[in-house]
Amino acid sequence: MSIAYSTLLTKVRDNVGANSTSFTSTQITTDVNLGIDNLLLMLFGQGAGGRWQIDDSNQTDYPIITTDLVASQRDYAFTNDGSSNLILDIYKVQAMDSAGVYHDLDYVDIMGGDAPTTMTDGQNTTGTPTVYDLTGNGIILDLIPSYAKTNGLRAFVNRESTYFTASDTTKKWGYTGLYHEYLVLYASYQYARAKSLPNRDSIKVDLLELEDKIKKHSGQRHRVAVRFEPAVEDYK
């Protein structure tokens, strides 16, 4: 079930017996936003990372970014999207040919030894790109483009979520409602641990059990282009 942020705040305070003075909206919001990052990292690292597209429905555009294909340039960096969201994962790349038609590029791993010799022989062979390698968020093409095309390189990405502010009330997190309880439990545990509350261990158990369910749920999915859906597991 998707829950509005005002309801999320109430649930967190109920879990730890706090009120708006002892656990302010600003404090909860900080923990909730850290929980978002934690959940995304968990999904990428131990769940669905690299297998399916996840995106926050609160984003105002789609997780597709383009850049110009530049003649004689092999390397391209994708760090942020057009709305300055941090790129977390690049899972599909397309390049235009000289006629202006996009084609999917196959992924290869230079370090893994499966890259064509045109990427490693130092001859700077030009032509129409057919494969790419990822180094961080940099894309390296096999053939150096022998032509230029505006918006000729297109990347399909996963990116960071939108975040809450302390003044949010009706906003809902833009991912499946199956994961909303995680934000409640994460923020609750941070407070319970900091205050040494008697129920901190039971909250931790609930949090870890939910993490396991989320990993299994996301890990069973195939890659699909959907608009729903952030583990640094530092519970100490």
C-alpha positions as CSV (number, residue, x, y, z in Angstrom):
1,M,0.0,0.0,0.0
2,S,1.3,3.4,-0.9
3,I,1.1,5.9,2.0
4,A,1.2,9.7,2.0
5,Y,4.2,11.2,3.8
6,S,2.1,12.6,6.7
7,T,0.9,9.0,7.4
8,L,4.5,7.8,7.2
9,L,5.6,10.3,9.8
10,T,2.8,9.2,12.1
11,K,3.7,5.5,11.7
12,V,7.3,6.1,12.5
13,R,6.4,8.1,15.7
14,D,3.9,5.4,16.7
15,N,6.6,2.7,16.4
16,V,9.0,4.4,18.8
17,G,6.5,6.2,21.1
18,A,7.7,9.7,20.0
19,N,5.9,12.9,19.2
20,S,6.6,15.8,16.9
21,T,8.9,17.4,19.5
22,S,11.0,14.3,20.5
23,F,11.3,13.1,16.8
24,T,10.8,16.1,14.5
25,S,9.7,15.9,10.9
26,T,13.2,17.1,9.9
27,Q,14.9,14.3,11.8
28,I,12.6,11.7,10.4
29,T,12.9,13.0,6.9
30,T,16.7,12.7,7.1
31,D,16.4,9.1,8.1
32,V,13.7,8.4,5.5
33,N,15.9,9.8,2.7
34,L,18.9,7.8,3.9
35,G,16.5,4.8,3.9
36,I,15.7,5.5,0.2
37,D,19.3,5.4,-0.7
38,N,19.9,2.3,1.4
39,L,17.0,0.5,-0.4
40,L,18.2,1.5,-3.9
41,L,21.7,0.3,-3.1
42,M,20.3,-2.9,-1.8
43,L,18.2,-3.4,-5.0
44,F,21.1,-2.8,-7.3
45,G,23.7,-4.7,-5.3
46,Q,21.7,-7.7,-4.0
47,G,18.4,-7.6,-5.8
48,A,17.5,-6.5,-9.3
49,G,20.5,-4.5,-10.1
50,G,21.5,-4.8,-13.8
51,R,18.3,-6.8,-14.6
52,W,15.4,-4.5,-14.7
53,Q,14.6,-0.8,-15.0
54,I,13.4,1.0,-11.8
55,D,12.3,4.6,-11.7
56,D,10.6,7.0,-9.3
57,S,7.2,8.0,-10.7
58,N,7.7,11.4,-9.2
59,Q,10.3,12.2,-11.7
60,T,9.2,14.6,-14.4
61,D,10.9,12.9,-17.3
62,Y,11.9,9.4,-18.4
63,P,15.2,7.7,-17.5
64,I,16.6,8.1,-21.0
65,I,19.5,10.5,-21.6
66,T,21.1,11.5,-24.9
67,T,24.3,13.2,-25.9
68,D,25.7,14.2,-29.3
69,L,27.8,11.6,-31.1
70,V,31.0,13.4,-31.9
71,A,33.2,12.5,-34.9
72,S,36.6,11.1,-33.7
73,Q,35.4,10.8,-30.1
74,R,35.4,7.3,-28.5
75,D,34.6,8.0,-24.8
76,Y,31.4,9.6,-23.4
77,A,30.5,10.3,-19.7
78,F,27.0,10.0,-18.3
79,T,27.0,11.2,-14.7
80,N,23.7,13.1,-14.4
81,D,20.5,13.1,-16.3
82,G,18.8,16.3,-17.7
83,S,17.3,17.0,-14.3
84,S,20.6,16.7,-12.5
85,N,19.7,13.3,-11.0
86,L,22.7,11.1,-10.3
87,I,23.0,8.1,-12.7
88,L,23.2,4.8,-10.8
89,D,23.2,2.3,-13.6
90,I,23.4,2.2,-17.4
91,Y,21.8,-0.9,-18.8
92,K,21.2,-0.2,-22.5
93,V,23.0,2.0,-25.0
94,Q,22.0,2.9,-28.6
95,A,23.9,4.8,-31.2
96,M,22.8,6.4,-34.5
97,D,24.4,5.3,-37.7
98,S,25.3,7.8,-40.4
99,A,21.8,7.7,-41.7
100,G,20.4,8.8,-38.3
101,V,18.9,5.5,-37.3
102,Y,19.4,4.2,-33.7
103,H,20.8,0.7,-33.2
104,D,21.3,-1.2,-30.0
105,L,25.0,-1.6,-29.0
106,D,26.1,-4.9,-27.4
107,Y,27.9,-4.7,-24.1
108,V,31.4,-6.0,-23.8
109,D,33.9,-6.1,-20.9
110,I,37.4,-4.9,-21.9
111,M,38.8,-6.2,-18.6
112,G,37.0,-9.5,-19.1
113,G,38.8,-10.1,-22.4
114,D,35.7,-10.2,-24.6
115,A,36.2,-6.8,-26.3
116,P,37.0,-6.6,-30.0
117,T,40.5,-5.7,-31.0
118,T,39.4,-2.4,-32.3
119,M,39.0,-1.3,-28.7
120,T,42.4,-2.4,-27.6
121,D,44.8,-2.4,-30.5
122,G,45.5,1.4,-30.4
123,Q,44.8,1.9,-34.1
124,N,41.8,4.2,-33.5
125,T,39.7,2.6,-36.2
126,T,36.8,4.7,-37.3
127,G,33.3,3.7,-38.4
128,T,29.9,3.0,-37.0
129,P,29.9,1.8,-33.3
130,T,28.6,-1.7,-32.6
131,V,29.6,-2.4,-29.0
132,Y,30.4,-0.5,-25.8
133,D,32.2,-1.0,-22.5
134,L,31.3,0.7,-19.2
135,T,33.9,2.2,-17.0
136,G,32.1,3.8,-14.1
137,N,29.5,5.9,-15.9
138,G,31.7,6.3,-18.9
139,I,30.8,4.7,-22.2
140,I,33.7,3.5,-24.5
141,L,32.8,2.7,-28.1
142,D,34.6,0.0,-30.2
143,L,34.8,2.1,-33.4
144,I,35.4,5.8,-33.2
145,P,32.6,7.5,-34.9
146,S,33.5,8.7,-38.4
147,Y,30.6,11.1,-38.4
148,A,28.7,13.4,-36.0
149,K,25.0,13.2,-35.0
150,T,23.0,15.4,-32.7
151,N,21.7,13.3,-29.8
152,G,23.3,10.4,-31.6
153,L,24.1,8.4,-28.4
154,R,21.3,7.3,-26.2
155,A,21.5,5.6,-22.8
156,F,18.8,4.0,-20.8
157,V,19.5,4.4,-17.1
158,N,18.5,3.8,-13.5
159,R,18.9,7.0,-11.4
160,E,18.6,8.3,-7.9
161,S,15.1,8.8,-6.4
162,T,13.3,12.0,-5.6
163,Y,13.4,12.7,-1.9
164,F,11.1,14.0,0.8
165,T,11.2,17.4,2.5
166,A,10.0,17.9,6.1
167,S,7.0,19.9,4.8
168,D,5.7,17.2,2.5
169,T,2.3,15.9,3.5
170,T,0.4,14.2,0.6
171,K,3.5,13.2,-1.5
172,K,4.0,9.5,-1.8
173,W,7.3,7.7,-2.6
174,G,7.3,7.0,-6.3
175,Y,8.0,3.2,-6.1
176,T,5.8,0.2,-5.5
177,G,3.8,0.3,-2.3
178,L,5.4,-3.1,-1.4
179,Y,8.5,-1.2,-0.3
180,H,7.0,1.7,1.6
181,E,7.0,-0.1,4.9
182,Y,10.8,-0.3,4.6
183,L,11.1,3.5,5.0
184,V,8.9,3.4,8.2
185,L,11.0,0.6,9.7
186,Y,14.3,2.1,8.7
187,A,13.6,5.5,10.3
188,S,12.0,3.8,13.3
189,Y,15.1,1.7,13.9
190,Q,17.5,4.7,13.6
191,Y,15.6,6.4,16.4
192,A,15.2,3.3,18.5
193,R,18.9,2.5,18.3
194,A,20.0,6.0,19.1
195,K,17.7,6.1,22.2
196,S,18.4,2.5,23.2
197,L,14.7,1.8,23.2
198,P,13.5,-1.7,24.4
199,N,11.9,-2.5,21.1
200,R,15.0,-1.7,18.9
201,D,15.9,-5.4,18.4
202,S,12.4,-6.3,17.4
203,I,12.3,-3.4,14.9
204,K,15.6,-4.6,13.6
205,V,14.3,-8.1,13.1
206,D,11.3,-6.8,11.2
207,L,13.6,-4.6,9.1
208,L,15.9,-7.4,8.2
209,E,13.0,-9.8,7.4
210,L,11.5,-7.2,5.0
211,E,14.9,-6.6,3.4
212,D,15.1,-10.3,2.6
213,K,11.6,-10.3,1.1
214,I,12.4,-7.3,-1.0
215,K,15.7,-8.9,-2.3
216,K,13.8,-12.1,-3.2
217,H,11.0,-10.1,-4.9
218,S,13.2,-7.9,-6.9
219,G,15.7,-10.7,-7.8
220,Q,12.9,-12.7,-9.4
221,R,11.9,-10.0,-11.8
222,H,13.0,-9.7,-15.4
223,R,14.0,-6.4,-16.8
224,V,11.0,-4.4,-17.7
225,A,10.4,-0.7,-18.4
226,V,8.2,0.2,-15.5
227,R,7.7,3.5,-13.5
228,F,7.9,2.2,-10.0
229,E,10.2,1.4,-7.6
230,P,17.4,2.8,-2.9
231,A,22.0,-1.4,1.3
232,V,24.5,0.0,3.3
233,E,23.5,-2.2,6.2
234,D,24.9,-0.3,9.0
235,Y,22.6,-1.2,11.9
236,K,25.3,-1.9,14.5
